Amino acid sequence: MLQLEDLVLAQGDFRLQADLAVPGGGRVAVLGPSGGGKSTLLAAIAGFIAPQRGRILWQGRDLAPLAPGARPVSMLFQDGNLFPHLTIERNLVLALDPRGRLTPERRARIEAALARVGLAGFGPRRPSALSGGQQSRAALARALLSERDLVLLDEPFAALGPGLRAEMLDLVTEVLGAAGRTILMVTHAPDDALRLGDLALVVDEGRAAAPTGVEALLRDPPPGLRNYLGH
């Protein structure tokens, strides 16, 4: 379980509060107006922003003393975070060894992960040789290899067309959801929220609300979200 206890994040004049829990294995869409703090919330969980107050707990353990790389967190950004000068295989091995050492066992695990996301045989290619959708699949394979239980997705598929984005969301559910990972995904699209899972939380007016059923939330959104969605 992920718990945000009396959490306050502050950057300049911006302030965000959160006091909520996300169940283990939950798939949660993070919704809200642009600039409301959705990415800030994920960055704090990942360890890139230090809270002004409060605690971030994973399975009862306070994450505050842990550097980002030591947290049980994988994070996917919109650009996929692939190093352009490395092959896909070399990018993915970093999820297994920060020094990038390839062994026969690691190479086999990488190939299995690539096959799992539909990229069998793509290990020797560089990111520039892949389409946007294929790069997203490679980033997803890296998250699978990391075996970290908490996966944060900051609009990683926003640049993809609707059909390919739906395909990637299904793959997230199939690959990461089936592995029991807890998933928080920032999105601006109600259809994506519905496709991801059954929970959503709203970040608006300086507060991150507790997760609730996504269908009920979208039927009767709070005022800020309603205005943003144009309801």
C-alpha positions as protocol buffer text, in pm:
chain_id: "A"
residue {
  index: 1
  type: MET
  ca { x: 0 y: 0 z: 0 }
}
residue {
  index: 2
  type: LEU
  ca { x: 111 y: 353 z: -80 }
}
residue {
  index: 3
  type: GLN
  ca { x: 26 y: 608 z: 190 }
}
residue {
  index: 4
  type: LEU
  ca { x: 63 y: 984 z: 175 }
}
residue {
  index: 5
  type: GLU
  ca { x: 31 y: 1105 z: 532 }
}
residue {
  index: 6
  type: ASP
  ca { x: -35 y: 1475 z: 590 }
}
residue {
  index: 7
  type: LEU
  ca { x: 185 y: 1542 z: 287 }
}
residue {
  index: 8
  type: VAL
  ca { x: 260 y: 1900 z: 183 }
}
residue {
  index: 9
  type: LEU
  ca { x: 463 y: 1982 z: -129 }
}
residue {
  index: 10
  type: ALA
  ca { x: 573 y: 2340 z: -191 }
}
residue {
  index: 11
  type: GLN
  ca { x: 751 y: 2497 z: -487 }
}
residue {
  index: 12
  type: GLY
  ca { x: 757 y: 2876 z: -487 }
}
residue {
  index: 13
  type: ASP
  ca { x: 398 y: 2992 z: -450 }
}
residue {
  index: 14
  type: PHE
  ca { x: 263 y: 2649 z: -540 }
}
residue {
  index: 15
  type: ARG
  ca { x: 139 y: 2425 z: -260 }
}
residue {
  index: 16
  type: LEU
  ca { x: -12 y: 2076 z: -278 }
}
residue {
  index: 17
  type: GLN
  ca { x: -160 y: 1872 z: 8 }
}
residue {
  index: 18
  type: ALA
  ca { x: -236 y: 1500 z: 14 }
}
residue {
  index: 19
  type: ASP
  ca { x: -360 y: 1260 z: 279 }
}
residue {
  index: 20
  type: LEU
  ca { x: -460 y: 938 z: 107 }
}
residue {
  index: 21
  type: ALA
  ca { x: -386 y: 570 z: 48 }
}
residue {
  index: 22
  type: VAL
  ca { x: -357 y: 365 z: -269 }
}
residue {
  index: 23
  type: PRO
  ca { x: -416 y: -10 z: -232 }
}
residue {
  index: 24
  type: GLY
  ca { x: -140 y: -247 z: -335 }
}
residue {
  index: 25
  type: GLY
  ca { x: -192 y: -365 z: -691 }
}
residue {
  index: 26
  type: GLY
  ca { x: -425 y: -73 z: -765 }
}
residue {
  index: 27
  type: ARG
  ca { x: -434 y: 93 z: -1106 }
}
residue {
  index: 28
  type: VAL
  ca { x: -505 y: 461 z: -1049 }
}
residue {
  index: 29
  type: ALA
  ca { x: -555 y: 737 z: -1304 }
}
residue {
  index: 30
  type: VAL
  ca { x: -436 y: 1078 z: -1179 }
}
residue {
  index: 31
  type: LEU
  ca { x: -667 y: 1345 z: -1320 }
}
residue {
  index: 32
  type: GLY
  ca { x: -699 y: 1720 z: -1293 }
}
residue {
  index: 33
  type: PRO
  ca { x: -651 y: 2053 z: -1468 }
}
residue {
  index: 34
  type: SER
  ca { x: -315 y: 2141 z: -1623 }
}
residue {
  index: 35
  type: GLY
  ca { x: -79 y: 2290 z: -1368 }
}
residue {
  index: 36
  type: GLY
  ca { x: -271 y: 2141 z: -1078 }
}
residue {
  index: 37
  type: GLY
  ca { x: 22 y: 1937 z: -946 }
}
residue {
  index: 38
  type: LYS
  ca { x: -22 y: 1590 z: -1096 }
}
residue {
  index: 39
  type: SER
  ca { x: 339 y: 1559 z: -1212 }
}
residue {
  index: 40
  type: THR
  ca { x: 461 y: 1720 z: -890 }
}
residue {
  index: 41
  type: LEU
  ca { x: 283 y: 1452 z: -689 }
}
residue {
  index: 42
  type: LEU
  ca { x: 449 y: 1172 z: -886 }
}
residue {
  index: 43
  type: ALA
  ca { x: 789 y: 1342 z: -865 }
}
residue {
  index: 44
  type: ALA
  ca { x: 761 y: 1356 z: -486 }
}
residue {
  index: 45
  type: ILE
  ca { x: 672 y: 987 z: -464 }
}
residue {
  index: 46
  type: ALA
  ca { x: 971 y: 908 z: -686 }
}
residue {
  index: 47
  type: GLY
  ca { x: 1200 y: 1116 z: -464 }
}
residue {
  index: 48
  type: PHE
  ca { x: 1276 y: 1406 z: -696 }
}
residue {
  index: 49
  type: ILE
  ca { x: 1096 y: 1659 z: -473 }
}
residue {
  index: 50
  type: ALA
  ca { x: 1133 y: 1665 z: -95 }
}
residue {
  index: 51
  type: PRO
  ca { x: 811 y: 1720 z: 103 }
}
residue {
  index: 52
  type: GLN
  ca { x: 777 y: 2030 z: 314 }
}
residue {
  index: 53
  type: ARG
  ca { x: 581 y: 1821 z: 563 }
}
residue {
  index: 54
  type: GLY
  ca { x: 441 y: 1472 z: 602 }
}
residue {
  index: 55
  type: ARG
  ca { x: 544 y: 1124 z: 496 }
}
residue {
  index: 56
  type: ILE
  ca { x: 538 y: 900 z: 190 }
}
residue {
  index: 57
  type: LEU
  ca { x: 508 y: 537 z: 296 }
}
residue {
  index: 58
  type: TRP
  ca { x: 531 y: 219 z: 91 }
}
residue {
  index: 59
  type: GLN
  ca { x: 423 y: -97 z: 270 }
}
residue {
  index: 60
  type: GLY
  ca { x: 458 y: 97 z: 595 }
}
residue {
  index: 61
  type: ARG
  ca { x: 816 y: 208 z: 524 }
}
residue {
  index: 62
  type: ASP
  ca { x: 899 y: 578 z: 512 }
}
residue {
  index: 63
  type: LEU
  ca { x: 1066 y: 652 z: 179 }
}
residue {
  index: 64
  type: ALA
  ca { x: 1216 y: 985 z: 291 }
}
residue {
  index: 65
  type: PRO
  ca { x: 1566 y: 848 z: 366 }
}
residue {
  index: 66
  type: LEU
  ca { x: 1588 y: 675 z: 28 }
}
residue {
  index: 67
  type: ALA
  ca { x: 1737 y: 835 z: -284 }
}
residue {
  index: 68
  type: PRO
  ca { x: 1526 y: 805 z: -601 }
}
residue {
  index: 69
  type: GLY
  ca { x: 1726 y: 509 z: -731 }
}
residue {
  index: 70
  type: ALA
  ca { x: 1682 y: 321 z: -404 }
}
residue {
  index: 71
  type: ARG
  ca { x: 1303 y: 356 z: -394 }
}
residue {
  index: 72
  type: PRO
  ca { x: 1074 y: 72 z: -506 }
}
residue {
  index: 73
  type: VAL
  ca { x: 965 y: 296 z: -794 }
}
residue {
  index: 74
  type: SER
  ca { x: 983 y: 282 z: -1173 }
}
residue {
  index: 75
  type: MET
  ca { x: 887 y: 601 z: -1353 }
}
residue {
  index: 76
  type: LEU
  ca { x: 800 y: 646 z: -1719 }
}
residue {
  index: 77
  type: PHE
  ca { x: 795 y: 995 z: -1866 }
}
residue {
  index: 78
  type: GLN
  ca { x: 657 y: 1119 z: -2194 }
}
residue {
  index: 79
  type: ASP
  ca { x: 993 y: 1082 z: -2371 }
}
residue {
  index: 80
  type: GLY
  ca { x: 1043 y: 722 z: -2256 }
}
residue {
  index: 81
  type: ASN
  ca { x: 1381 y: 798 z: -2090 }
}
residue {
  index: 82
  type: LEU
  ca { x: 1581 y: 596 z: -2342 }
}
residue {
  index: 83
  type: PHE
  ca { x: 1945 y: 696 z: -2392 }
}
residue {
  index: 84
  type: PRO
  ca { x: 1980 y: 765 z: -2766 }
}
residue {
  index: 85
  type: HIS
  ca { x: 2345 y: 656 z: -2786 }
}
residue {
  index: 86
  type: LEU
  ca { x: 2274 y: 311 z: -2641 }
}
residue {
  index: 87
  type: THR
  ca { x: 2108 y: 14 z: -2802 }
}
residue {
  index: 88
  type: ILE
  ca { x: 1774 y: -98 z: -2663 }
}
residue {
  index: 89
  type: GLU
  ca { x: 1949 y: -392 z: -2495 }
}
residue {
  index: 90
  type: ARG
  ca { x: 2200 y: -159 z: -2331 }
}
residue {
  index: 91
  type: ASN
  ca { x: 1918 y: 72 z: -2220 }
}
residue {
  index: 92
  type: LEU
  ca { x: 1730 y: -216 z: -2064 }
}
residue {
  index: 93
  type: VAL
  ca { x: 2022 y: -372 z: -1883 }
}
residue {
  index: 94
  type: LEU
  ca { x: 2043 y: -54 z: -1672 }
}
residue {
  index: 95
  type: ALA
  ca { x: 1723 y: -172 z: -1502 }
}
residue {
  index: 96
  type: LEU
  ca { x: 1916 y: -479 z: -1386 }
}
residue {
  index: 97
  type: ASP
  ca { x: 2259 y: -328 z: -1320 }
}
residue {
  index: 98
  type: PRO
  ca { x: 2331 y: 48 z: -1298 }
}
residue {
  index: 99
  type: ARG
  ca { x: 2676 y: -19 z: -1441 }
}
residue {
  index: 100
  type: GLY
  ca { x: 2523 y: -180 z: -1748 }
}
residue {
  index: 101
  type: ARG
  ca { x: 2704 y: -512 z: -1730 }
}
residue {
  index: 102
  type: LEU
  ca { x: 2554 y: -767 z: -1967 }
}
residue {
  index: 103
  type: THR
  ca { x: 2569 y: -1135 z: -1879 }
}
residue {
  index: 104
  type: PRO
  ca { x: 2408 y: -1427 z: -2061 }
}
residue {
  index: 105
  type: GLU
  ca { x: 2140 y: -1446 z: -1790 }
}
residue {
  index: 106
  type: ARG
  ca { x: 2062 y: -1075 z: -1816 }
}
residue {
  index: 107
  type: ARG
  ca { x: 2057 y: -1089 z: -2195 }
}
residue {
  index: 108
  type: ALA
  ca { x: 1801 y: -1372 z: -2175 }
}
residue {
  index: 109
  type: ARG
  ca { x: 1586 y: -1173 z: -1933 }
}
residue {
  index: 110
  type: ILE
  ca { x: 1599 y: -867 z: -2159 }
}
residue {
  index: 111
  type: GLU
  ca { x: 1500 y: -1068 z: -2465 }
}
residue {
  index: 112
  type: ALA
  ca { x: 1211 y: -1223 z: -2271 }
}
residue {
  index: 113
  type: ALA
  ca { x: 1091 y: -876 z: -2161 }
}
residue {
  index: 114
  type: LEU
  ca { x: 1114 y: -744 z: -2517 }
}
residue {
  index: 115
  type: ALA
  ca { x: 918 y: -1041 z: -2643 }
}
residue {
  index: 116
  type: ARG
  ca { x: 659 y: -975 z: -2373 }
}
residue {
  index: 117
  type: VAL
  ca { x: 594 y: -628 z: -2517 }
}
residue {
  index: 118
  type: GLY
  ca { x: 609 y: -733 z: -2880 }
}
residue {
  index: 119
  type: LEU
  ca { x: 970 y: -629 z: -2955 }
}
residue {
  index: 120
  type: ALA
  ca { x: 1146 y: -964 z: -2990 }
}
residue {
  index: 121
  type: GLY
  ca { x: 1477 y: -918 z: -3168 }
}
residue {
  index: 122
  type: PHE
  ca { x: 1488 y: -538 z: -3119 }
}
residue {
  index: 123
  type: GLY
  ca { x: 1769 y: -545 z: -2861 }
}
residue {
  index: 124
  type: PRO
  ca { x: 2052 y: -442 z: -3102 }
}
residue {
  index: 125
  type: ARG
  ca { x: 1863 y: -140 z: -3238 }
}
residue {
  index: 126
  type: ARG
  ca { x: 1902 y: 217 z: -3117 }
}
residue {
  index: 127
  type: PRO
  ca { x: 1599 y: 424 z: -3009 }
}
residue {
  index: 128
  type: SER
  ca { x: 1619 y: 636 z: -3324 }
}
residue {
  index: 129
  type: ALA
  ca { x: 1545 y: 325 z: -3531 }
}
residue {
  index: 130
  type: LEU
  ca { x: 1217 y: 267 z: -3345 }
}
residue {
  index: 131
  type: SER
  ca { x: 881 y: 432 z: -3393 }
}
residue {
  index: 132
  type: GLY
  ca { x: 722 y: 627 z: -3109 }
}
residue {
  index: 133
  type: GLY
  ca { x: 505 y: 331 z: -3018 }
}
residue {
  index: 134
  type: GLN
  ca { x: 802 y: 94 z: -3022 }
}
residue {
  index: 135
  type: GLN
  ca { x: 1000 y: 328 z: -2797 }
}
residue {
  index: 136
  type: SER
  ca { x: 707 y: 328 z: -2553 }
}
residue {
  index: 137
  type: ARG
  ca { x: 710 y: -51 z: -2559 }
}
residue {
  index: 138
  type: ALA
  ca { x: 1084 y: -56 z: -2488 }
}
residue {
  index: 139
  type: ALA
  ca { x: 1036 y: 178 z: -2191 }
}
residue {
  index: 140
  type: LEU
  ca { x: 760 y: -51 z: -2066 }
}
residue {
  index: 141
  type: ALA
  ca { x: 993 y: -351 z: -2097 }
}
residue {
  index: 142
  type: ARG
  ca { x: 1246 y: -167 z: -1880 }
}
residue {
  index: 143
  type: ALA
  ca { x: 980 y: -108 z: -1613 }
}
residue {
  index: 144
  type: LEU
  ca { x: 898 y: -479 z: -1625 }
}
residue {
  index: 145
  type: LEU
  ca { x: 1264 y: -571 z: -1581 }
}
residue {
  index: 146
  type: SER
  ca { x: 1312 y: -338 z: -1285 }
}
residue {
  index: 147
  type: GLU
  ca { x: 1073 y: -552 z: -1078 }
}
residue {
  index: 148
  type: ARG
  ca { x: 983 y: -250 z: -867 }
}
residue {
  index: 149
  type: ASP
  ca { x: 637 y: -269 z: -722 }
}
residue {
  index: 150
  type: LEU
  ca { x: 530 y: 92 z: -774 }
}
residue {
  index: 151
  type: VAL
  ca { x: 509 y: 223 z: -1132 }
}
residue {
  index: 152
  type: LEU
  ca { x: 451 y: 593 z: -1199 }
}
residue {
  index: 153
  type: LEU
  ca { x: 347 y: 694 z: -1551 }
}
residue {
  index: 154
  type: ASP
  ca { x: 362 y: 1066 z: -1631 }
}
residue {
  index: 155
  type: GLU
  ca { x: 168 y: 1078 z: -1959 }
}
residue {
  index: 156
  type: PRO
  ca { x: 414 y: 843 z: -2132 }
}
residue {
  index: 157
  type: PHE
  ca { x: 179 y: 782 z: -2425 }
}
residue {
  index: 158
  type: ALA
  ca { x: 46 y: 1135 z: -2475 }
}
residue {
  index: 159
  type: ALA
  ca { x: 225 y: 1178 z: -2808 }
}
residue {
  index: 160
  type: LEU
  ca { x: 71 y: 862 z: -2955 }
}
residue {
  index: 161
  type: GLY
  ca { x: -250 y: 849 z: -3157 }
}
residue {
  index: 162
  type: PRO
  ca { x: -570 y: 726 z: -2992 }
}
residue {
  index: 163
  type: GLY
  ca { x: -549 y: 371 z: -3126 }
}
residue {
  index: 164
  type: LEU
  ca { x: -185 y: 318 z: -3032 }
}
residue {
  index: 165
  type: ARG
  ca { x: -239 y: 484 z: -2695 }
}
residue {
  index: 166
  type: ALA
  ca { x: -524 y: 243 z: -2619 }
}
residue {
  index: 167
  type: GLU
  ca { x: -300 y: -47 z: -2723 }
}
residue {
  index: 168
  type: MET
  ca { x: -26 y: 69 z: -2486 }
}
residue {
  index: 169
  type: LEU
  ca { x: -270 y: 109 z: -2197 }
}
residue {
  index: 170
  type: ASP
  ca { x: -392 y: -245 z: -2253 }
}
residue {
  index: 171
  type: LEU
  ca { x: -29 y: -358 z: -2253 }
}
residue {
  index: 172
  type: VAL
  ca { x: 35 y: -175 z: -1924 }
}
residue {
  index: 173
  type: THR
  ca { x: -260 y: -356 z: -1770 }
}
residue {
  index: 174
  type: GLU
  ca { x: -157 y: -690 z: -1916 }
}
residue {
  index: 175
  type: VAL
  ca { x: 215 y: -672 z: -1840 }
}
residue {
  index: 176
  type: LEU
  ca { x: 242 y: -464 z: -1522 }
}
residue {
  index: 177
  type: GLY
  ca { x: -105 y: -510 z: -1378 }
}
residue {
  index: 178
  type: ALA
  ca { x: -84 y: -887 z: -1411 }
}
residue {
  index: 179
  type: ALA
  ca { x: 249 y: -876 z: -1226 }
}
residue {
  index: 180
  type: GLY
  ca { x: 73 y: -712 z: -931 }
}
residue {
  index: 181
  type: ARG
  ca { x: 243 y: -373 z: -968 }
}
residue {
  index: 182
  type: THR
  ca { x: 73 y: -67 z: -822 }
}
residue {
  index: 183
  type: ILE
  ca { x: 26 y: 187 z: -1102 }
}
residue {
  index: 184
  type: LEU
  ca { x: -37 y: 562 z: -1090 }
}
residue {
  index: 185
  type: MET
  ca { x: -77 y: 726 z: -1429 }
}
residue {
  index: 186
  type: VAL
  ca { x: -119 y: 1096 z: -1505 }
}
residue {
  index: 187
  type: THR
  ca { x: -361 y: 1148 z: -1791 }
}
residue {
  index: 188
  type: HIS
  ca { x: -583 y: 1422 z: -1932 }
}
residue {
  index: 189
  type: ALA
  ca { x: -807 y: 1179 z: -2121 }
}
residue {
  index: 190
  type: PRO
  ca { x: -1115 y: 1029 z: -1951 }
}
residue {
  index: 191
  type: ASP
  ca { x: -1109 y: 734 z: -2192 }
}
residue {
  index: 192
  type: ASP
  ca { x: -755 y: 652 z: -2084 }
}
residue {
  index: 193
  type: ALA
  ca { x: -857 y: 666 z: -1718 }
}
residue {
  index: 194
  type: LEU
  ca { x: -1141 y: 423 z: -1782 }
}
residue {
  index: 195
  type: ARG
  ca { x: -915 y: 192 z: -1980 }
}
residue {
  index: 196
  type: LEU
  ca { x: -644 y: 178 z: -1715 }
}
residue {
  index: 197
  type: GLY
  ca { x: -850 y: 53 z: -1426 }
}
residue {
  index: 198
  type: ASP
  ca { x: -1122 y: 119 z: -1177 }
}
residue {
  index: 199
  type: LEU
  ca { x: -973 y: 395 z: -961 }
}
residue {
  index: 200
  type: ALA
  ca { x: -891 y: 762 z: -1010 }
}
residue {
  index: 201
  type: LEU
  ca { x: -775 y: 1048 z: -794 }
}
residue {
  index: 202
  type: VAL
  ca { x: -816 y: 1417 z: -868 }
}
residue {
  index: 203
  type: VAL
  ca { x: -544 y: 1677 z: -816 }
}
residue {
  index: 204
  type: ASP
  ca { x: -695 y: 2024 z: -810 }
}
residue {
  index: 205
  type: GLU
  ca { x: -701 y: 2344 z: -607 }
}
residue {
  index: 206
  type: GLY
  ca { x: -394 y: 2247 z: -407 }
}
residue {
  index: 207
  type: ARG
  ca { x: -518 y: 1907 z: -297 }
}
residue {
  index: 208
  type: ALA
  ca { x: -487 y: 1547 z: -411 }
}
residue {
  index: 209
  type: ALA
  ca { x: -808 y: 1365 z: -324 }
}
residue {
  index: 210
  type: ALA
  ca { x: -833 y: 1003 z: -213 }
}
residue {
  index: 211
  type: PRO
  ca { x: -881 y: 749 z: -494 }
}
residue {
  index: 212
  type: THR
  ca { x: -1238 y: 672 z: -589 }
}
residue {
  index: 213
  type: GLY
  ca { x: -1420 y: 472 z: -855 }
}
residue {
  index: 214
  type: VAL
  ca { x: -1331 y: 618 z: -1194 }
}
residue {
  index: 215
  type: GLU
  ca { x: -1673 y: 560 z: -1353 }
}
residue {
  index: 216
  type: ALA
  ca { x: -1858 y: 731 z: -1069 }
}
residue {
  index: 217
  type: LEU
  ca { x: -1605 y: 1015 z: -1067 }
}
residue {
  index: 218
  type: LEU
  ca { x: -1645 y: 1083 z: -1438 }
}
residue {
  index: 219
  type: ARG
  ca { x: -2025 y: 1068 z: -1413 }
}
residue {
  index: 220
  type: ASP
  ca { x: -2022 y: 1338 z: -1147 }
}
residue {
  index: 221
  type: PRO
  ca { x: -1682 y: 1512 z: -1142 }
}
residue {
  index: 222
  type: PRO
  ca { x: -1594 y: 1781 z: -889 }
}
residue {
  index: 223
  type: PRO
  ca { x: -1624 y: 2139 z: -1022 }
}
residue {
  index: 224
  type: GLY
  ca { x: -1260 y: 2188 z: -1118 }
}
residue {
  index: 225
  type: LEU
  ca { x: -1242 y: 1863 z: -1311 }
}
residue {
  index: 226
  type: ARG
  ca { x: -1584 y: 1925 z: -1464 }
}
residue {
  index: 227
  type: ASN
  ca { x: -1471 y: 2260 z: -1599 }
}
residue {
  index: 228
  type: TYR
  ca { x: -1150 y: 2111 z: -1730 }
}
residue {
  index: 229
  type: LEU
  ca { x: -1333 y: 1828 z: -1906 }
}
residue {
  index: 230
  type: GLY
  ca { x: -1592 y: 2069 z: -2044 }
}
residue {
  index: 231
  type: HIS
  ca { x: -1890 y: 1900 z: -1880 }
}
